[in-house]
Amino acid sequence: MKAIEEGHIRFEFGESWSVAEKWDDSRIFRDGLHKLNGEVLDEETGQAIPVGSRAVDIVGVRHDELYLIEVKDYRGYAIETRKRQTADLPLLIGAKVRDTVAGIVGASRAAPETWVDTCARLLIERRRRVFVIAWVADPALRVAETVTKRNMWQMERRARLKQRLAWLTPHVAVTSPFDGSLADVVTRSLPGAGRR
């Protein structure tokens, strides 16, 4: 079993997972693609513009299929607008997936590491499926929000993420990390969850 903590959630990946790595904290990401982070000067305004690479939280392999997993824990947040959930979140996750794909392929060429080579091979082999999972722990329903309204914007969020990632894979899911939808993964809430 491999345990990974992200925020106030602990994920335990069982024996069927040959790879389960916290990509955005891995030495390979930090010593590689993360070095592109910095600032450039906008010549017109003279202001510094941040430039950087992004990363999904977890990279996993189960039964020779690659999983790119992003975790968002909004418990305890009063979501200000649905726009953030339906427009900003799919774009942000799409950018993280894009940079993770580039980082894995680049790292497999630059620094030999068995698990990265496995992930890169699965990315380039056409017959292998790549899954993108957005594990989103949504806040509790607000008084003025109905279950129907919540379901509608969650469906829109899922559709927009699938659209953003159509260049890579049709296997995209947005689900709660606590619903047990991913086999051989146990999820636990850690102390402090939902408090801001």
C-alpha positions in Angstrom: 0.0 0.0 0.0 1.2 3.5 -0.8 -0.2 6.5 1.2 -0.4 10.0 -0.3 -1.7 13.0 1.6 -3.1 16.0 -0.3 -4.5 18.8 1.9 -6.8 17.3 4.4 -7.3 14.0 2.5 -5.3 10.8 2.7 -5.3 8.3 -0.2 -4.2 4.7 0.3 -3.4 3.0 -3.0 -3.6 -0.8 -2.8 -1.4 -3.5 -4.3 -3.0 -3.3 -7.7 -1.3 0.1 -8.2 2.2 -0.4 -9.6 2.8 3.3 -9.4 1.3 5.9 -7.1 3.4 9.1 -6.8 2.7 12.6 -5.6 3.9 14.1 -8.9 3.9 17.8 -7.8 6.2 17.0 -4.8 8.4 14.5 -6.6 12.1 15.1 -7.0 11.8 14.5 -10.7 9.2 17.3 -11.1 11.1 19.7 -8.7 14.4 19.1 -10.5 12.9 19.2 -13.9 9.9 21.0 -15.3 9.4 23.1 -12.1 12.6 24.9 -13.0 10.7 26.8 -15.7 8.9 28.9 -13.0 9.8 32.5 -12.9 8.8 35.9 -14.2 9.2 37.8 -17.5 9.0 41.5 -17.9 6.1 42.8 -20.0 7.9 45.4 -22.3 4.7 47.4 -22.8 3.6 47.8 -19.1 6.9 47.1 -17.4 5.2 44.7 -15.0 6.5 41.3 -14.1 4.3 38.4 -15.4 4.6 35.1 -13.7 5.4 32.2 -15.9 5.5 28.6 -14.7 4.7 25.0 -15.1 1.8 23.2 -13.4 1.4 19.7 -12.1 -1.3 17.3 -11.2 -1.2 16.0 -7.7 -1.0 12.3 -8.3 0.3 10.1 -11.1 -0.7 6.4 -10.9 -0.5 3.2 -12.9 -3.0 0.4 -12.4 -3.2 -2.6 -14.7 -1.0 -0.9 -17.3 -3.3 2.2 -17.5 -2.1 5.7 -16.6 -4.0 7.9 -14.2 -3.4 11.6 -13.8 -5.3 12.7 -10.7 -6.0 16.3 -9.5 -7.4 16.8 -6.0 -9.4 19.8 -5.0 -10.8 20.1 -1.5 -13.4 22.9 -1.2 -15.0 21.7 2.0 -15.4 24.6 4.3 -15.3 27.1 1.5 -18.4 29.0 0.5 -18.0 28.9 -3.2 -18.4 32.5 -4.3 -19.5 31.7 -7.9 -20.2 28.7 -10.0 -18.0 30.4 -12.7 -14.9 29.3 -10.8 -16.1 25.7 -10.8 -17.4 25.6 -14.3 -14.9 27.8 -16.2 -11.8 28.3 -14.2 -11.4 24.8 -12.7 -11.5 22.9 -16.1 -8.9 25.3 -17.6 -6.7 25.0 -14.5 -6.9 21.2 -14.4 -6.3 21.1 -18.2 -3.2 23.1 -17.9 -1.9 20.9 -15.1 -2.5 17.8 -17.2 -0.7 19.4 -20.2 2.3 20.3 -18.2 2.4 16.9 -16.4 2.3 15.1 -19.7 5.3 17.2 -20.9 7.1 16.7 -17.6 6.7 13.0 -17.6 7.9 12.6 -21.2 10.8 15.0 -20.7 11.8 13.4 -17.4 11.9 10.0 -19.0 14.4 11.2 -21.5 16.6 13.2 -19.1 16.7 11.2 -15.8 16.3 7.5 -15.7 13.6 6.5 -13.1 11.7 3.3 -13.6 8.2 4.7 -12.6 8.6 7.7 -14.8 9.7 5.5 -17.8 6.6 3.4 -17.2 4.3 6.4 -17.2 6.0 7.8 -20.4 5.6 4.5 -22.2 1.9 4.4 -21.4 1.5 8.0 -22.6 3.0 7.3 -26.0 1.6 3.8 -26.7 -1.6 4.4 -28.6 -3.4 1.2 -27.4 -3.0 2.3 -23.7 -5.8 4.3 -22.0 -5.0 7.4 -20.1 -7.4 8.5 -17.4 -7.8 12.0 -16.0 -9.5 12.0 -12.6 -10.5 15.3 -10.9 -11.3 14.4 -7.3 -13.3 17.3 -6.1 -14.6 17.5 -2.5 -17.4 20.1 -2.9 -18.7 22.2 -0.1 -21.9 21.5 1.7 -25.1 22.7 -0.1 -25.8 26.3 0.7 -29.3 27.2 1.9 -30.3 28.8 -1.4 -28.9 26.0 -3.5 -31.0 23.0 -4.5 -29.6 19.5 -5.3 -30.9 20.0 -8.8 -28.9 23.2 -9.3 -25.8 21.6 -7.8 -26.1 18.6 -10.1 -26.5 20.9 -13.1 -23.3 22.9 -12.5 -21.4 19.7 -11.6 -22.5 18.2 -15.0 -21.4 21.5 -16.8 -18.0 21.3 -14.9 -17.5 17.7 -16.1 -18.5 18.5 -19.7 -16.1 21.4 -19.8 -13.2 19.4 -18.4 -13.8 16.7 -20.9 -13.8 19.3 -23.7 -10.5 20.8 -22.4 -8.9 17.3 -22.4 -10.2 15.9 -25.6 -6.7 16.3 -27.2 -5.4 13.7 -24.8 -8.2 11.3 -23.8 -11.9 10.7 -23.7 -11.5 9.0 -20.2 -12.1 12.0 -18.0 -14.1 11.9 -14.7 -15.0 14.5 -12.1 -16.0 12.8 -8.9 -15.8 13.0 -5.1 -12.7 11.5 -3.6 -15.0 9.9 -1.0 -17.3 8.0 -3.4 -15.1 4.9 -3.9 -15.2 5.2 -7.7 -11.6 4.3 -8.2 -10.8 0.7 -7.4 -8.3 -0.3 -4.7 -8.1 3.3 -3.3 -9.2 4.0 0.3 -9.8 7.7 1.1 -9.9 9.2 4.5 -10.6 12.7 5.7 -7.8 14.1 7.9 -8.2 16.3 11.0 -8.9 20.0 10.1 -10.9 19.1 7.0 -13.6 21.7 6.2 -12.3 24.4 8.6 -11.0 27.7 7.2 
